[in-house]
Amino acid sequence: MKKKLLSVLLTTAMVASMLVGCGSSQGAAESTSTSTDTQEAAPAEDASSETTDAAADTAADTAAGGGKVGVAMPTKDLQRWNQDGSNMEAQLKEAGYEVDLQYASNDIPTQVSQIENMINSGCELLVIASIDGDSLGTVLEQAKEKNIPVIAYDRLIMNSDAVTYYATFDNYMVGTKQGEYIKEKLDLDNADGPFNIELVTGDPGDNNARFFFGGAMDVLQPYIDAGKLVVKSGQTDFETVATANWSTETAQSRMDAIISANYADGTKLDAVLCSNDSTALGVTNSLEANYTGEWPIITGQDCDIANVKNMIAGKQSMSIFKDTRTLASKVVEMVDAVMKGGEAPVNDTETYDNGTGVIPSYLCEPVFADASNYKELLVDSGYYTEADLQ
């Protein structure tokens, strides 16, 4: 990762090659120092043997990974972050890295403190899923001063030039898939309509929420403009339909008010765009308590267990499946490349500007799950067991 380290790697590899007749790569300066001390204290033949052993041992360590990686997750309150954290930790450890995994209970000062501790405790790279993308600039300056690379995980960290890479799913595509699902299920290009729809998106401090909502509205807005889709509440702008902390309770409370004001007289609600599963769960809870009409189309994201059960029961129509094992694997690949002095693989260098410039990104492709394909996507793949969904 550093020029000094690369120099040591190359020098030791050359020594090992001359001594044992094959190339090896050195992963730690400390091993080189130990070898030098041994050469000074021992006869030449012993020095040669010990140096060879040290080079071989360090080469094995390098091949398996090595170094300390800090992983900062926002909360354990949502199932997906528990899965992200555990998948990341397991795969990093398997690759040979020491992992400092922390959850911040959706408290910004706690996350800032955790990251600061990671920086001061010897972490050589940070993977951060931020609570609020605008709140980490100061602490990340410390990382920058120590030349610690930062990979923003699934949520882009804004207004900080300390961010090296970004790894996520294609968040705009998430929204377009949700919008297209509603479009197809209501047959908006052929049916007469009008159809009633309500809109629920995520936390205004999460940059992803704007991509989710923007992607969906790029599909749905033409039908709203044409009058084929009607938002009876009149709530259509991002700030109004955003849900702080992606809270189920907040989404439920807002939906209670919308139903009371617009659908209590038996008016049919045809669809609810929900950007993720926690908000979809709040909408579903509200409908069960307050709505007596035909059940609407409800979208979601993350395939949380409670929501998959609702899909099976016909209470939620679909959820975007983002296999966190896939994202974790890609991030481990990115970490490994950077820790070994290279550049992380990316496939997008245009989309994600965090206010200081475009951040090189790797975007994984999401898919949607519904009652027709959830078993293949979620159970057959080993993501869940049948028992999980009972």
C-alpha positions in Angstrom: 0.0 0.0 0.0 2.9 2.3 0.7 6.1 2.8 -1.4 8.2 1.8 1.6 6.4 -1.4 2.0 6.6 -2.2 -1.7 10.4 -1.7 -1.6 10.7 -4.1 1.3 8.5 -6.6 -0.5 10.7 -6.5 -3.6 14.0 -6.6 -1.7 13.1 -9.5 0.5 11.6 -11.4 -2.5 15.0 -11.1 -4.3 16.8 -12.4 -1.2 14.5 -15.3 -0.9 14.8 -16.1 -4.5 18.6 -16.2 -4.4 18.6 -18.4 -1.3 16.0 -21.0 -2.1 15.8 -20.9 -5.9 12.2 -19.6 -6.1 10.5 -16.2 -5.8 8.6 -15.1 -2.7 7.0 -11.8 -1.7 7.6 -10.2 1.7 4.6 -8.7 3.6 6.1 -7.0 6.7 9.1 -4.8 7.4 9.4 -6.4 10.8 10.3 -9.7 9.4 13.1 -8.2 7.4 14.4 -6.5 10.5 14.4 -9.7 12.4 16.3 -11.4 9.6 18.9 -8.7 9.6 19.4 -9.0 13.4 19.8 -12.8 13.0 22.4 -12.5 10.3 24.6 -10.3 12.5 24.4 -12.7 15.5 24.8 -16.0 13.8 27.3 -17.8 11.5 26.7 -17.3 7.8 25.2 -20.7 7.2 22.7 -20.3 10.0 21.9 -16.7 8.9 21.1 -18.0 5.4 18.8 -20.7 6.8 17.0 -18.4 9.2 16.6 -15.7 6.6 15.2 -18.2 4.2 12.7 -19.4 6.8 11.6 -15.9 7.6 11.1 -15.0 4.0 9.0 -18.2 3.4 6.9 -17.5 6.5 6.3 -13.9 5.6 5.5 -14.9 2.0 2.8 -17.2 3.3 1.4 -14.5 5.5 1.2 -12.1 2.5 -0.5 -14.7 0.3 -3.1 -15.1 3.0 -3.7 -11.4 3.5 -2.6 -9.5 6.6 -3.2 -6.2 8.3 -6.0 -4.7 10.2 -9.2 -3.4 8.6 -11.8 -1.3 10.4 -15.4 -2.0 9.4 -18.0 0.6 10.6 -21.7 -0.3 10.3 -24.5 2.1 11.2 -26.8 -0.1 13.3 -27.9 -3.6 14.3 -31.6 -2.5 14.2 -32.0 -3.4 10.6 -31.4 -7.0 9.5 -29.5 -6.1 6.4 -26.7 -4.4 8.3 -26.2 -7.4 10.5 -25.8 -9.5 7.4 -23.5 -7.0 5.8 -21.3 -6.8 8.9 -21.1 -10.6 9.4 -20.5 -11.4 5.8 -17.8 -8.7 5.6 -16.1 -9.9 8.7 -16.1 -13.5 7.8 -14.7 -13.0 4.3 -12.0 -10.5 5.4 -10.9 -13.0 8.1 -10.8 -15.8 5.6 -8.6 -13.6 3.4 -6.2 -13.3 6.4 -7.1 -9.8 7.8 -7.7 -8.8 11.3 -11.1 -7.1 11.5 -12.4 -4.4 13.9 -16.2 -4.5 13.3 -18.3 -1.9 15.0 -22.0 -1.0 15.0 -23.0 2.5 16.0 -26.7 2.2 17.0 -27.6 4.9 14.4 -25.9 7.4 16.6 -23.5 9.7 14.7 -21.2 10.7 17.6 -20.8 7.0 18.4 -19.8 6.2 14.8 -17.4 9.1 14.7 -15.8 7.9 18.0 -15.6 4.3 16.7 -13.8 5.4 13.5 -11.4 7.6 15.4 -10.6 4.6 17.6 -10.0 2.5 14.5 -7.6 5.1 13.1 -5.7 5.3 16.4 -5.6 1.5 17.0 -3.7 0.6 13.8 -6.3 0.0 11.2 -4.6 0.3 7.8 -7.9 0.6 5.8 -11.4 1.6 6.7 -14.7 0.3 5.3 -17.5 2.6 6.3 -21.3 2.4 6.0 -22.2 5.9 7.3 -25.2 6.9 9.3 -25.2 10.3 7.8 -23.0 10.9 4.7 -22.3 14.5 5.6 -21.1 13.9 9.2 -17.7 12.2 8.9 -15.6 14.9 7.3 -13.6 15.8 10.4 -12.8 12.3 11.5 -11.8 11.3 8.0 -9.3 14.1 7.9 -7.4 12.1 10.5 -7.5 9.0 8.2 -6.3 11.1 5.3 -3.4 12.5 7.4 -2.3 9.0 8.2 -2.7 7.8 4.6 -5.4 5.4 5.5 -7.6 4.5 2.5 -11.4 4.7 3.0 -14.0 2.6 1.1 -17.5 4.0 1.5 -19.8 1.0 1.8 -23.3 1.1 0.2 -23.8 4.7 1.4 -21.7 7.4 -0.2 -19.8 9.6 2.3 -20.3 13.2 1.2 -18.0 16.2 1.1 -14.8 14.5 2.1 -11.8 14.0 -0.1 -10.6 11.2 2.1 -12.9 8.8 0.4 -10.9 6.6 -1.9 -13.5 4.2 -3.3 -17.2 3.5 -3.1 -18.8 0.0 -3.2 -22.6 -0.4 -3.5 -25.4 -1.8 -5.6 -26.6 0.2 -8.5 -28.9 2.4 -6.5 -30.5 4.2 -9.4 -31.3 0.8 -10.9 -32.9 -0.3 -7.6 -35.4 2.6 -8.0 -36.0 1.9 -11.7 -36.8 -1.7 -11.0 -39.3 -0.7 -8.3 -40.9 1.8 -10.7 -41.0 -0.7 -13.6 -42.6 -3.3 -11.3 -45.5 -0.9 -10.5 -45.7 0.1 -14.2 -46.0 -3.5 -15.4 -48.4 -4.7 -12.6 -50.8 -1.8 -13.3 -50.2 -2.1 -17.1 -49.9 1.7 -17.2 -49.2 1.7 -21.0 -52.5 0.0 -21.8 -54.9 0.4 -18.9 -57.2 3.4 -18.7 -56.7 4.3 -15.1 -56.5 6.5 -13.2 -54.7 4.6 -10.5 -54.0 6.0 -7.0 -50.4 5.8 -5.7 -48.6 7.0 -2.6 -44.8 7.5 -2.2 -42.5 6.6 0.6 -38.7 6.8 0.5 -35.9 6.8 3.0 -33.7 8.9 5.2 -32.9 12.3 3.8 -29.3 12.0 5.2 -28.7 8.9 3.1 -27.6 9.8 -0.4 -28.8 6.4 -1.6 -32.4 7.4 -0.8 -32.3 10.1 -3.5 -31.0 7.6 -6.1 -33.7 5.1 -5.2 -36.5 7.7 -5.3 -35.0 9.3 -8.4 -34.8 6.1 -10.3 -38.4 5.1 -9.5 -39.8 8.6 -10.3 -38.1 8.6 -13.6 -40.3 5.7 -14.5 -43.5 6.9 -12.7 -43.4 10.7 -13.2 -44.6 10.6 -16.8 -47.7 8.7 -15.8 -48.3 11.2 -12.9 -47.9 14.1 -15.3 -50.4 12.5 -17.7 -52.9 11.9 -14.9 -52.9 8.1 -15.1 -51.2 7.9 -11.7 -52.7 10.1 -9.0 -51.1 10.9 -5.7 -54.2 11.8 -3.6 -52.2 13.0 -0.7 -50.4 15.5 -2.9 -47.1 14.4 -1.3 -44.6 13.9 -4.1 -41.4 15.9 -3.4 -38.4 14.0 -1.8 -38.3 16.0 1.4 -42.0 15.3 2.2 -41.9 11.6 1.4 -38.6 10.9 3.1 -38.5 8.8 6.2 -36.0 9.7 8.9 -33.7 6.7 9.8 -35.8 4.5 7.4 -38.0 4.0 10.5 -40.8 1.5 10.3 -42.7 3.5 13.0 -42.3 6.8 11.2 -43.5 5.3 7.9 -46.5 3.7 9.6 -47.5 7.0 11.3 -47.3 8.9 8.1 -49.3 6.2 6.3 -52.0 6.3 9.0 -52.5 10.0 8.3 -52.6 9.5 4.6 -55.2 6.8 4.8 -57.3 8.8 7.2 -57.3 11.8 5.0 -57.6 10.2 1.6 -58.8 6.6 1.7 -61.1 6.2 4.7 -64.1 6.6 2.5 -63.4 3.4 0.6 -61.3 5.1 -2.2 -59.0 2.4 -3.7 -55.3 2.7 -3.2 -53.6 0.9 -6.1 -49.9 1.1 -5.3 -47.4 2.3 -2.7 -43.8 2.9 -3.8 -41.7 2.0 -0.8 -37.9 2.4 -1.2 -37.0 -0.3 1.3 -38.4 -3.1 3.5 -38.5 -1.2 6.8 -40.7 1.5 5.3 -42.7 -1.1 3.5 -43.3 -2.9 6.8 -44.6 0.4 8.3 -47.0 0.9 5.3 -48.2 -2.7 5.6 -48.8 -2.4 9.3 -50.8 0.8 8.7 -52.9 -0.8 5.9 -53.7 -3.8 8.1 -55.0 -1.5 10.8 -56.8 1.2 8.8 -57.5 0.2 5.2 -60.5 -1.9 4.1 -60.1 -1.8 0.3 -58.4 -4.1 -2.2 -54.8 -4.6 -1.2 -52.3 -2.4 -3.2 -49.0 -3.2 -4.9 -46.2 -2.5 -2.4 -42.6 -2.4 -3.3 -39.5 -2.8 -1.0 -35.8 -3.5 -0.9 -33.5 -5.8 1.1 -35.6 -9.0 1.3 -35.8 -8.9 5.1 -37.3 -12.0 6.6 -40.5 -10.3 7.8 -41.0 -8.8 4.4 -40.4 -12.0 2.5 -43.0 -13.6 4.8 -45.3 -10.8 3.8 -44.6 -11.5 0.1 -45.5 -15.1 0.6 -48.7 -14.0 2.3 -49.6 -11.5 -0.4 -49.1 -8.4 1.7 -46.0 -7.1 -0.1 -45.6 -7.4 -3.8 -41.9 -7.4 -4.3 -38.5 -6.5 -2.7 -35.2 -5.8 -4.4 -32.7 -8.5 -3.5 -29.2 -7.2 -2.9 -27.1 -10.3 -2.0 -24.8 -8.9 0.7 -22.5 -11.8 0.1 -21.8 -10.5 -3.4 -21.1 -7.0 -2.2 -19.0 -8.3 0.7 -16.9 -10.4 -1.7 -16.3 -7.4 -4.0 -15.3 -5.2 -1.1 -12.9 -7.9 0.2 -11.4 -8.0 -3.3 -11.1 -4.2 -3.3 -9.5 -4.3 0.2 -7.0 -6.9 -0.8 -6.0 -5.0 -3.9 -5.4 -1.7 -2.0 -3.6 -3.4 1.0 -1.2 -5.0 -1.5 -0.4 -1.7 -3.1 -2.6 -1.8 -6.1 -5.8 -0.2 -7.3 -9.2 -1.5 -6.4 -11.4 -2.8 -9.3 -14.2 -0.4 -10.3 -16.8 -0.2 -13.0 -18.1 3.3 -12.6 -16.1 6.5 -12.7 -18.9 9.0 -13.6 -21.9 8.6 -11.4 -21.1 9.2 -7.8 -19.8 12.7 -7.0 -19.6 13.3 -3.3 -19.0 17.0 -3.5 -15.3 16.8 -3.8 -15.2 15.0 -7.1 -16.4 11.7 -8.6 -15.5 8.7 -6.4 -14.4 5.6 -8.3 -17.1 3.0 -7.6 -18.0 -0.7 -8.0 -21.7 -1.2 -8.6 -23.3 -4.6 -8.1 -26.5 -5.3 -10.0 -29.7 -5.8 -7.9 -32.6 -8.1 -8.9 -36.2 -8.2 -7.7 -37.8 -11.0 -5.7 -41.5 -11.7 -5.5 -43.8 -14.6 -4.7 -42.9 -16.3 -8.0 -39.1 -16.4 -7.7 -38.2 -15.9 -4.0 -37.5 -19.5 -3.4 -35.0 -19.7 -6.2 -33.3 -16.4 -5.3 -33.3 -16.7 -1.5 -33.7 -20.3 -0.4 -32.0 -22.3 -3.2 -29.0 -19.9 -3.1 -28.6 -20.6 0.6 -29.3 -17.0 1.6 -32.2 -18.2 3.8 -33.5 -21.6 4.8 -37.1 -22.7 4.5 -37.3 -22.6 8.3 -36.3 -18.9 8.3 -39.4 -18.1 6.3 -41.9 -20.2 8.2 
